[in-house]
Each structure stands twice: as structure tokens, then as C-alpha cells.
Amino acid sequence: MHELMDRHVAANTMTDLAAIHLRHGCLRDAINCYDSALAAMREQGDLDGEMQTLRRLDAVRERLSVQDAAARSNARTAS
């Protein structure tokens, strides 16, 4: 029982850390935290938490993709 509670706390902590990283614009760090949270939620069978985390992860990955595309475009323009 304690192990299940520990995994739940770990998942919530990683989700909270991801949100902090997002506020600071550290998208890759946020993705790493969401990945860890996702693993913990899968281990405990938390389907709702898994679904919410997957949505958040998708949104951050999309944001990172847009940011990377803009950076590549700016680099080509500067050349």
C-alpha cells in the first residue's frame, strides 16, 4: 500500500515540477518530468492521470516543435 502511495506522490511531484519548468520556458525539462510522471501513473494503473499527462505532454511537445521551427527559420534568415 505504501509503495502505491509513494508512486502517486512521485507522479504528482513530477507533474508539479513540469509545470514549474513550463513557467520558466524550460520545455525539454518539462517533457522529462512529464515522462517520469507518466511512467509512475502507468505503474499504478492511473488511467485518468495517464490520459491527462499524455495531453499535457503532447501540448508541450507541440510547443517545442513550433519553437524549434522558429529557431531554424531565424537561423536561415540570419545566414
DOTORMI-798131 format. One record per residue (C-alpha): residue in three letters; x, y, z. Coordinates in steps of 0.02 Angstrom, whole numbers, plus 50000, padded with zeros to 5 digits. Layout:
<nodes>
ALAXYZ;...
</nodes>
This chain:
<nodes>
MET500005000050000;HIS501415012050043;GLU502265008749877;LEU500675013449783;MET500515029549883;ASP502365033349852;ARG502125031249663;HIS500595042649671;VAL501585055949764;ALA503035054049642;ALA501875056149493;ASN501075071749567;THR502765079049613;MET503435076449437;THR501865084449364;ASP502105099449479;LEU503945100749428;ALA503445100149245;ALA502265114849273;ILE503675124749354;HIS504825121149208;LEU503465126749088;ARG503275143349179;HIS505135146049157;GLY505115141048974;CYS506135125249001;LEU505135114248884;ARG506345099548874;ASP506445098549064;ALA504545098949073;ILE504455084648948;ASN505675074349053;CYS504615077249209;TYR503005072749119;ASP503835056849053;SER504295052049231;ALA502545055949293;LEU501815045749151;ALA502865030549197;ALA502315031749379;MET500485033249330;ARG500615018249215;GLU501415008049355;GLN499975011949471;GLY498635009649338;ASP498005027649348;LEU497155028949179;ASP496425046249210;GLY498105053049265;GLU498935044649118;MET497705052448996;GLN497915069849071;THR499805068349070;LEU499815062348889;ARG498795077648840;ARG499985089248931;LEU501485080448857;ASP500775082048682;ALA500455100648708;VAL502235103748769;ARG502985093548627;GLU501955103548502;ARG502535119748583;LEU504345113848574;SER504135109048392;VAL503475126348350;GLN504885134448448;ASP506205123848361;ALA505455127548190;ALA505505146248227;ALA507325144948283;ARG507805135748123;SER506895148848019;ASN507775162948111;ALA509455154348087;ARG509165152947898;THR508625171147889;ALA510175176847983;SER511325167247867;
</nodes>
